[in-house]
Amino acid sequence: MNGHNRTLRTQLMRWLLVPLSIIFLLDAAGSYVFANRLSSRVYDRELMDIARELALHVKHAGRGYSWDLESDAERTLLLDAYDRIRFVVRTTDGQAIAGQADLFAQFKTVKGSEGYFDAQMGGSEVRIALLRTPTAGAGPDARVEVAVAETLVKRNALEQEVFLDVTLPQLLLILIAVGIVWAGVIRGLAPMRHLQQAVAVRSHRDLSAIEVDDVPGEAYPLVAAVNDLMARLNEVIASQSRFIADAAHQLRTPVAGLKAHIELAMREEDPAEVRRALAHIYTAVQRMSQLVAQLLSLARNEASTAIKIDLVPLDLNKLAFEVSMDWVPEAYRKNVDLGFEDADKAVMISGNALRLTELINNLLDNAVRYSRAGGRVTVRVAQEPSPRVLISDDGPTIPVEERQRIFERFHRLLGNQIDGTGLGLAIAHEIAVLHGAEITLDDDVDGVGNTFTVSFPAVQTG
């Protein structure tokens, strides 16, 4: 049976029916034992009463015993509408006094003066009651043995009747309980069916939360998890839609400019003008290429949509130094003094080297791009109060009211004429979020420029 066929209703009924069936079988076995013992007690007592009555008719005369029960009285005493009853009376040394002598072969040893045992008589199972009793007129040690045998018709009938009287009502109660439980399970699972129907009729575009008013408490965690999943899916889809809209908006201008320069180049006949137009086209393509690369980087690193990244222990000191050295030629070209101040020892964090390289690259690109000619950019790594990398520049001081907004995508300060896509700091912020880090902006310590600080969680050591 596959998983689709194992409904919750079927499993609930199975879990209820199996224990009930086991309990019923155990109870039926107990009822059978009870019925057997009850019939044995009732009819064993009757057999013993007959044996006592027969013993009263044994007399001791002289040296022998006599039997004074008349034939009619004997037939009346042993008369039974269902079973055959036979008896034998004998002395303890085996001398027959009355009854059927072939019963001697059925005698078994019993403890005490009274006892019962089962035997075979004439091809039928019988129950035998044995009585040892003194006889009037005999010595104190003289005993006679009276054995009364009876077939089991009445016993079996009573046993069956008691068994059925006990078990049938119980079976009926179990069937009624099963019906009630079945109806209860169906009624209890009705909200789940309603929930399934409500989800089934939904549009694939509807990612709103599922109503939980009628959902059973046991199913609430599942519905809450589904609602959380749908909220995250909605966020992912919204992020993708925003990315497409941003990309279309940002690419519209360079594509239009590129088209205009191509049309101009196609109309020009002067080779110098054509080369000038091609230079403009090359610059536009370069800018568009940079924009596309950063758009893709933003989409890849956005915390709400990025696949879980692998974080491994790495030395922030070493990583920041290697990335800073790669920027020396660009800083030299821009006439910017690029410096690096390391910590006294390795600064270990959990991170992804490729993404952290991209983070530091974007911060350095921003610092070098906006620093004044002859200015300086300093990269510092510190261990306390938490692992961090600080990048200071000599660029225009960013107003306090703008310091949060600069991490938004495509946000640029008014009056800024330097080329840029407005995505570098947004990408840096998303990468920091992926690492559980915090990126902040403050005035530089010397009062000129800005300092970006990326603070990482401390590495837990075993």
Secondary structure, DSSP 8 states (H G I E B T S, - for coil): --TTT--HHHHHHHHHHHHHHHHHHHHHHHHHHHHHHHHHHHHHHHHHHHHHHHHTTEEEETTEEEE---HHHHHHHH--SS--EEEEEEETTS-EEEE-GGGGGG----SSSEEEEEEEETTEEEEEEEEEE--TTS-TT--EEEEEEEESHHHHHHHHHHHHHHHHHHHHHHHHHHHHHHHHHHHHHHHHHHHHHHHHTS-TT-------TTS-TTTHHHHHHHHHHHHHHHHHHHHHHHHHHHHHHHHHHHHHHHHHHHHHHHH---HHHHHHHHHHHHHHHHHHHHHHHHHHHHHHH-TTT------EEEEHHHHHHHHHHHTHHHHHHTT-EEEEE--SS--EEEE-HHHHHHHHHHHHHHHHHHS-TT-EEEEEEE-SSS-EEEEE--S----GGGTTGGGSTT---TT--S---S-HHHHHHHHHHHTT-EEEEEE-TTSSSEEEEEE-------
